[in-house]
């Protein structure tokens, strides 16, 4: 059996402790293979975007570390296909939207103005929930 090459060569000192984290609770047979695939996918994307291989690997490693910092230790779901495309589209629309360009966005995305406003309303709620949390969610049932 060949030895897996080091995925993090010349890694800088890790101030967040992600690389030295206690991983005893993680089944040893699962996460290394997933990590290799995750880095490879990220690296391939960066190469397609025009980065050379060393830079693509450096960016992939940074992206995986950032994802680990945010999602590490949690199970999470990522949709595929149309659901993911729609969610990314909606986030982009919200990021770009302002009162003067709703008609332009509707035309660009092939949606109605009303749909653009609905997307903005939904995305704003998601954004506010992330920032503020749901302070009074438990009290709604009373």
N, C-alpha and C positions, 0 to 999 in steps of 0.2 A: 504494500500500500504506500503510495507516495505521500509525502508530507505537504500539507497545505501551505502555500507561501504566505508570508506575513502581509495582511491586508493594510496594515498601518505602518509602513516603513517610514523612518525619519519623522514620526509623528511628533509634533511639538508637545511640550509639557501640557497636560490636560488639566486646566484649572478647575473644571467642573467635576472632576473625578469620574467621568463616564467610563473611561477605559479601565479604571481600577475598581469599579463598582463590584459589590458582592453579588456574583451571579450564581451562587450555589443553588438557589431556588429554581433556576431555569433548567429544564431537562437538557443535559449536555448534548444530546444528539440532534436537537432541533435548531437552536438559534445560530450556530456557526454556518450551517448551510444556507439558512435564510439570509444571514448577514452577507455572505458572499454574493448571493443572487441580487440582493438589494443594491449593493455597491456596483455590481456589473450593470444592472439596469440603469442606474443613475449615470454611470460613466458613459454608457452608450448614448444616452440622451445628450450629454454634454459634447461628445464627439460629433454627433449629428448637428449640433448647434454651432460647430466650427472650432471648438477648442482642440488643441493637440492632446495626445494621450496622457502625458504627465499632468497637464493642467486639468483635464477632464477627471482624472483619478483624484486629484486634490480636491476638486469641487464636489465630487461624489462622496468622498470621505466626510467633508464638512457637512454636506446635506444629511447624510446618515447620522452623524453626531447630533445635528440639530433636531432631527426627528426623534432620536433617542432621548434627548433632553426633554422634549415635549410629551412623547408618547411612551417613554420607557416604563416597562413594568405593567402596562395596561393592555387589555385586549381591545381592539377597535376594528370597526368595519369600514371598508372602502368599497363604494359601489363601482360597477363597471358600466361600460357602454353608454347608452343614452342618458341614464340617470347621472352618471359622472359628468358627461358633456354638458348637460343642462345645468348642473350645479356650478360648474366652472364658468359657463356662459353667464349665469345670473350674478356670480360674484364679480365678473368683469364688467357687466353692465352697471352694477351698483358703484363700482370703483370709478367708472368714467362718467356717471350721470351727474348732471346739474340742470337746473331749471331751463336753461337755454338750449339744451341739446336733446331733449326727449324725442322729438320727431325724427331727428337724425339717427339716433340709436334704434328707434323702431324700424326705420327704413333699412339700416345696415344689418340688423338681425332678422328682418322679415317678420316682425311682431307688430302688434297694435300699440298705440300710445298707452292705452289702458293697461295692457300687459306689462309694458315697461314700468309704469307706476306701481303695479302690483308687485313686480319683482323688487323694486326699490323699497317698498314698504316691508316685504318679507325679509330682505337682506338687512335693512335697518334694525328690525326687531332682533335678528340673529346677532348683529353687531352689538346692540345695546345689552342683550342678555349675556354676552361674553364679557362685556366690560362691567356691568352692574350686577350680574347675577339675577336670580329670581327671588327677590327679597320677600315677596308676599305670596309665593306660590302655595305654601301650606295653609294659608288663611282663606284661600278661595273656596274651599269646601265647607267652611263654617256657615 
